[in-house]
Amino acid sequence: MEIKVLKNIMEANDAIAEKNKEIKKSRGLLMLNIIGSPGAGKTSVILKTIEHLGGVCGVIEGDITSDLDSRKMAERDIPVVQINTGGACHLDANMVYRALDNLEMENGVLFIENVGNLVCPAEFEVGEDFKVVISSIAEGDDKPYKYPLVFSKARAVVLNKIDLLPHMDFNREFFFSGVRALNPEAPVFEVSARTGEGIEAWSRWLQDIFQDLQKARQ
Amino acid sequence: MEIKVLKNIMEANDAIAEKNKEIKKSRGLLMLNIIGSPGAGKTSVILKTIEHLGGVCGVIEGDITSDLDSRKMAERDIPVVQINTGGACHLDANMVYRALDNLEMENGVLFIENVGNLVCPAEFEVGEDFKVVISSIAEGDDKPYKYPLVFSKARAVVLNKIDLLPHMDFNREFFFSGVRALNPEAPVFEVSARTGEGIEAWSRWLQDIFQDLQKARQ
């Protein structure tokens, strides 16, 4: 019986995720599901990326309870909708559906910042174009080995806080091997949201995908 | 119906947690539920703490899939049992019950390293004496505000990676205010598992609690 309930929840989620995909398509949005540990630097990377991208960008902020991150977006006049999950450890499609309903935005890049958690968010589709995992040097080099699902599902990996490399025991080769074993195709962008290093290459990659999407619509 | 199922799961969990408490008591164990983000340094802090504590110490390692952390314990001849949750984002009481069954250990401090996740592990009792949250400087100063449940439930907070303070924008006062608002009683230990700084004060606090427990048994 329990399994049946879980299956129903997952089916319901995926049905709403399909609706979100239609909304996204009709509005010309590139929709990214940004997943990372607490403190990986999701918000900071998104802010720096939006600076570089220019054009239309928006954010859906997922948080258990606070609005700290969405205030940072609003301060910079970035269109943002806050989802407070009230305890839930991930965003689901229905939460994003309601957020889309409250976000006026067309022909741009929409960042969905998931709840800080490397585990549960990887299991729920919200209708995104693809997932991006943000990992940080400070978390250590073993994250792909310990949280394989999110690394295997991501279209790209952003390795943040590379400015801390001189101060950490971080084995880049070990990290990259772990990513490659799970996900041979995904590019890994080494960045520092703090210094801005590497943000340009990552933003350009994103910009190219967005422009291809826009061309395909014409 | 869904709520009923969830309630049954929680009730079943709490009943097994009570059994774990009896086992712990009969064996004279101080049992800590160690909770923190991926890469907060849970394993490193536990290793350094065991070095300082001396005496009988053991570890139950919770991980989704790898045995990287338990190998580090075994290399140092620390009694360890690995729990692989196979996807689940937290340890539950039944997993710990089975691990206790496989760990021969009496009159000592047992560290249960939960899955790297600041959200879900806070919701499940496993029969521990108390929870300890390990947060790191590298995660930023806003963690108590964004993940309040675990900070409110913890008996102590360990703030790790203080060696990174000169390289980070971390507002200690903001962090401490966040903890205090949720949990006025919990001591906050500032440590670096890398340099060893602060480990002694934290270990002494733990040792005192363990000795009180031992005295109460006599």
Boltz contact constraints between the chains, C-beta under 6 A:
constraints:
  - contact:
      token1: [A, 2]
      token2: [B, 5]
      max_distance: 6.0
  - contact:
      token1: [A, 5]
      token2: [B, 2]
      max_distance: 6.0
  - contact:
      token1: [A, 5]
      token2: [B, 5]
      max_distance: 6.0
  - contact:
      token1: [A, 37]
      token2: [B, 37]
      max_distance: 6.0
  - contact:
      token1: [A, 37]
      token2: [B, 38]
      max_distance: 6.0
  - contact:
      token1: [A, 38]
      token2: [B, 37]
      max_distance: 6.0
  - contact:
      token1: [A, 38]
      token2: [B, 118]
      max_distance: 6.0
  - contact:
      token1: [A, 38]
      token2: [B, 139]
      max_distance: 6.0
  - contact:
      token1: [A, 38]
      token2: [B, 143]
      max_distance: 6.0
  - contact:
      token1: [A, 39]
      token2: [B, 139]
      max_distance: 6.0
  - contact:
      token1: [A, 39]
      token2: [B, 140]
      max_distance: 6.0
  - contact:
      token1: [A, 66]
      token2: [B, 145]
      max_distance: 6.0
  - contact:
      token1: [A, 66]
      token2: [B, 146]
      max_distance: 6.0
  - contact:
      token1: [A, 68]
      token2: [B, 142]
      max_distance: 6.0
  - contact:
      token1: [A, 89]
      token2: [B, 119]
      max_distance: 6.0
  - contact:
      token1: [A, 89]
      token2: [B, 120]
      max_distance: 6.0
  - contact:
      token1: [A, 117]
      token2: [B, 117]
      max_distance: 6.0
  - contact:
      token1: [A, 117]
      token2: [B, 119]
      max_distance: 6.0
  - contact:
      token1: [A, 118]
      token2: [B, 38]
      max_distance: 6.0
  - contact:
      token1: [A, 119]
      token2: [B, 89]
      max_distance: 6.0
  - contact:
      token1: [A, 119]
      token2: [B, 117]
      max_distance: 6.0
  - contact:
      token1: [A, 120]
      token2: [B, 89]
      max_distance: 6.0
  - contact:
      token1: [A, 138]
      token2: [B, 138]
      max_distance: 6.0
  - contact:
      token1: [A, 139]
      token2: [B, 38]
      max_distance: 6.0
  - contact:
      token1: [A, 139]
      token2: [B, 39]
      max_distance: 6.0
  - contact:
      token1: [A, 140]
      token2: [B, 39]
      max_distance: 6.0
  - contact:
      token1: [A, 142]
      token2: [B, 68]
      max_distance: 6.0
  - contact:
      token1: [A, 143]
      token2: [B, 38]
      max_distance: 6.0
  - contact:
      token1: [A, 145]
      token2: [B, 66]
      max_distance: 6.0
  - contact:
      token1: [A, 146]
      token2: [B, 66]
      max_distance: 6.0
  - contact:
      token1: [A, 167]
      token2: [B, 167]
      max_distance: 6.0
